[in-house]
Amino acid sequence: MLCQLVRFETADEVTLAGALYEPRRKRDRALIFLHGTGGSSVFSSARTELLARVLVDRGIAFFPFNNRGAHLVMKPSLGGGSSNERLRDCVYDIDAAVRVIRRAGYRDITIAGHSTGANKIAVYDHYKRRNAIRRYVFLAGGDDTGMLYEQLGPARFRSTLQRARERRTSRELAPLRLSPFLMSWRALYDMINPDGDYNVFPFLEASGTKLSRRPLFHYLKAVRKPSLFVYGENDQYIDDVSEAVGLLTDGVGPKTNFEFVVMKDADHGFGRHEQELGTLIAGWITS
């Protein structure tokens, strides 16, 4: 397969980089890949090349890129890292990645997002309803807001939410005891706010702990494009994957454009199951 490093700029002047893997005989299909948060990078993940080989062998170009939430802390010109990221800014990143793929000659575009990357797909669809992407793949989407609630407890969650709301524009780092990793108040508010963009997969709330004022799963209910949801059976960030997928399917209601798969023995990152995952995605795209 062919591979080239691509550096590109978003409309708000953030410089990003990705790796474009292409079949030697170019076809029309391409998959854009969004990584998760908390220090992730497609360049340091073994999953990147493993998925690339499976997809390219099946005639699908693969474009994983480091979005502005890559790594924990980055220069502002590179987005600032996940410690300063707001989820809705993913619209700039995804639009820029789509431009790269379209300039390369691809028109049948799928986007896959892993972990927080799955949240970003839903947020992108919400803010950019009319877009050039044909189908979505949500991989291991999780309940970050609910996990913060369980980590902090009800009283500390409410007090931290209030403090974060008061400092919601601040890039000053919040105390580590309040966040799962290094985060500014700005980024922490984005994650902890039950009525914000992060709360795409509200599994805790669907189980009975009411936190938000908005309807549950409202971003996903509005998705009209063909969508594949994949979870690992042993996802370490979800207590009971079967229950969570059941809450998700019940929450979004009857949607003929959604498909759900639980991958046996796989964990949150689909480690040692990359070929199986790539084969599943490629088969779904070409079916």
C-alpha positions in Angstrom: 0.0 0.0 0.0 1.0 3.6 -0.5 1.3 6.0 2.5 2.0 9.7 2.7 2.2 12.1 5.6 -0.3 15.0 5.1 -0.1 18.3 7.0 -3.2 20.5 6.6 -4.9 23.5 8.2 -8.4 24.0 9.6 -10.5 27.1 8.9 -9.6 28.4 12.3 -5.9 28.1 11.5 -5.0 25.0 13.5 -2.3 22.8 11.8 -3.1 19.1 11.9 -1.3 16.0 10.5 -2.4 12.6 9.3 -1.3 9.6 7.3 -3.1 8.8 4.1 -2.9 5.1 3.2 -4.1 4.3 -0.4 -4.5 1.2 -2.5 -2.2 1.0 -5.5 -5.3 0.9 -7.7 -7.3 3.8 -6.4 -11.0 3.5 -6.1 -13.6 5.9 -4.8 -14.0 4.8 -1.1 -12.1 6.3 1.8 -12.4 6.1 5.6 -11.4 9.0 7.9 -10.5 8.0 11.5 -10.9 10.0 14.6 -8.9 9.0 17.7 -10.1 9.4 21.3 -9.0 11.9 24.0 -6.7 11.8 27.0 -3.3 11.8 25.2 -4.2 9.7 22.1 -2.3 9.9 18.8 -2.8 7.9 15.6 1.0 8.0 15.1 1.7 6.1 18.3 -1.1 3.6 18.1 -0.4 0.1 16.7 -4.0 0.0 15.7 -3.4 2.5 12.9 -1.3 0.4 10.6 -3.2 -2.8 11.4 -6.5 -1.2 10.3 -4.8 0.4 7.3 -3.6 -2.9 5.9 -7.1 -4.5 6.2 -8.9 -1.6 4.7 -6.5 -0.9 1.9 -6.4 -4.6 1.0 -10.2 -4.2 0.4 -9.8 -1.1 -1.8 -10.6 1.5 0.9 -8.2 4.4 1.4 -7.6 5.1 5.1 -6.9 8.6 6.6 -6.3 8.6 10.4 -5.2 12.0 11.6 -4.2 13.7 14.8 -7.0 16.2 15.6 -6.6 19.2 17.9 -7.3 16.9 20.9 -4.2 14.8 20.2 -1.8 14.4 23.2 -2.4 16.1 26.4 -0.8 19.5 25.9 0.2 21.0 22.5 1.1 24.4 21.1 -2.0 26.6 20.5 -1.3 26.5 16.8 -1.7 22.7 17.0 -4.9 22.9 18.9 -3.7 22.8 22.5 -4.2 19.1 23.0 -7.0 17.4 24.9 -6.3 19.5 28.0 -7.8 22.5 26.2 -10.2 20.9 23.7 -13.8 21.8 23.2 -15.7 19.0 21.4 -17.7 21.3 19.0 -14.4 22.4 17.5 -14.2 19.0 15.9 -16.3 20.5 13.1 -13.3 22.5 12.0 -11.0 19.4 12.1 -13.4 17.0 10.3 -14.2 19.5 7.6 -10.5 20.0 7.0 -10.0 16.2 6.8 -12.8 15.9 4.4 -11.2 18.5 2.2 -8.0 16.5 2.1 -9.8 13.3 1.1 -11.9 15.1 -1.6 -8.8 16.7 -3.1 -7.2 13.2 -3.2 -10.1 12.2 -5.5 -12.4 10.3 -3.1 -16.2 10.9 -3.0 -17.6 7.9 -1.1 -16.5 8.9 2.4 -17.0 7.1 5.7 -15.9 8.5 9.1 -15.1 6.3 12.1 -14.6 7.6 15.6 -13.1 5.7 18.5 -14.1 6.5 22.1 -14.4 10.3 22.3 -14.0 10.2 18.5 -17.5 8.6 18.5 -18.9 11.5 20.4 -17.3 13.8 17.9 -19.1 12.2 15.0 -22.5 12.8 16.7 -21.5 16.4 17.5 -20.3 17.0 13.9 -23.6 15.6 12.6 -25.5 18.0 14.9 -23.7 21.1 13.9 -23.0 20.2 10.3 -26.2 18.5 9.3 -25.5 18.9 5.6 -22.0 17.3 5.0 -20.2 15.2 2.4 -19.8 12.1 4.6 -22.0 9.2 3.6 -21.9 6.9 6.6 -20.7 6.9 10.3 -18.9 4.2 12.4 -19.2 4.8 16.2 -16.5 2.7 18.0 -16.8 2.2 21.8 -18.6 5.5 22.5 -18.7 6.1 26.3 -20.3 8.1 29.0 -17.6 10.5 30.1 -20.0 12.7 32.0 -21.5 9.8 33.8 -18.0 8.4 34.7 -17.1 11.8 36.2 -20.3 11.7 38.2 -19.4 8.3 39.6 -15.8 9.3 40.2 -16.6 12.5 42.1 -19.9 11.4 43.8 -23.1 13.5 43.7 -22.1 16.4 46.0 -18.6 16.9 44.5 -20.0 16.5 41.0 -22.5 19.4 41.5 -19.9 21.6 43.2 -17.3 20.9 40.4 -19.9 21.5 37.7 -20.6 24.9 39.3 -16.9 25.8 39.6 -16.3 24.7 36.0 -19.3 26.7 34.8 -17.9 29.9 36.4 -14.5 29.3 34.8 -15.7 27.8 31.5 -13.5 30.1 29.3 -10.4 29.7 31.4 -7.4 27.8 30.1 -6.0 27.5 33.6 -5.5 23.8 34.6 -8.1 22.4 37.0 -6.9 20.4 40.0 -6.1 16.8 39.0 -8.4 15.5 41.8 -11.4 16.8 39.8 -10.6 15.4 36.4 -9.6 12.1 34.9 -6.4 13.6 33.4 -4.8 17.0 32.8 -7.5 19.4 31.8 -8.2 23.2 31.7 -11.4 24.5 33.3 -12.6 25.1 29.8 -12.1 21.5 28.8 -13.4 20.1 32.1 -16.6 22.1 31.7 -17.1 20.7 28.3 -16.9 17.2 29.7 -18.8 17.5 32.9 -21.7 19.6 31.7 -24.7 17.2 31.3 -26.4 19.6 28.9 -23.2 20.0 26.8 -21.8 18.4 23.7 -20.0 15.6 25.5 -23.1 13.9 26.8 -23.8 11.8 23.7 -23.9 8.4 25.3 -25.6 9.0 28.7 -25.7 5.4 29.9 -25.8 6.4 33.6 -28.7 8.7 33.1 -30.6 6.0 31.0 -30.1 3.8 34.1 -32.0 6.2 36.3 -29.6 8.9 37.5 -31.0 12.1 36.0 -28.4 14.8 35.3 -29.4 16.8 32.2 -32.4 18.7 31.1 -32.2 17.6 27.5 -33.8 14.4 26.1 -31.4 11.5 26.4 -29.4 10.4 23.3 -30.8 13.5 21.4 -27.8 13.9 19.1 -27.9 10.2 18.1 -31.7 10.3 17.5 -31.2 13.0 14.9 -28.6 11.0 12.9 -30.1 10.1 9.5 -27.0 8.6 7.8 -26.2 4.8 7.8 -24.4 4.2 11.1 -22.5 1.2 12.6 -22.0 1.0 16.4 -19.3 -1.4 17.6 -18.4 -2.2 21.2 -15.9 -4.6 22.7 -17.5 -7.2 25.0 -14.9 -6.5 27.6 -14.8 -2.7 27.3 -13.1 -1.6 30.6 -14.9 1.7 30.7 -18.4 0.2 30.7 -19.6 -2.0 33.6 -22.0 -4.1 31.5 -21.6 -3.7 27.7 -24.8 -5.7 26.9 -26.8 -3.5 29.2 -25.3 -0.4 27.8 -26.0 -1.4 24.2 -29.6 -2.3 25.2 -30.0 1.2 26.8 -28.6 2.7 23.6 -30.9 0.8 21.2 -33.9 1.6 23.5 -32.8 5.2 23.8 -32.6 6.0 20.1 -35.7 4.0 19.3 -36.4 2.1 16.0 -33.9 3.4 13.5 -33.4 1.3 10.3 -30.2 3.2 9.5 -28.4 1.9 12.7 -26.6 -1.4 13.2 -25.1 -2.6 16.5 -22.3 -5.1 17.0 -20.7 -6.4 20.2 -17.3 -7.9 19.4 -16.5 -11.0 21.5 -13.5 -10.8 23.8 -12.5 -7.3 22.6 -11.7 -4.5 25.0 -12.2 -0.7 24.7 -9.3 -0.3 22.2 -10.0 -3.5 20.3 -6.5 -4.7 21.0 -5.6 -8.0 19.2 -8.9 -7.7 17.3 -7.8 -5.0 14.8 -8.1 -7.3 11.8 -11.5 -8.5 12.8 -12.6 -4.8 13.3 -11.2 -3.7 10.0 -12.9 -6.6 8.2 -16.2 -5.8 9.9 -16.0 -2.1 8.9 -14.9 -2.8 5.3 -17.6 -5.4 4.8 -20.2 -3.0 6.2 -19.0 -0.1 3.9 -19.0 -2.3 0.8 -22.3 -4.2 1.5 
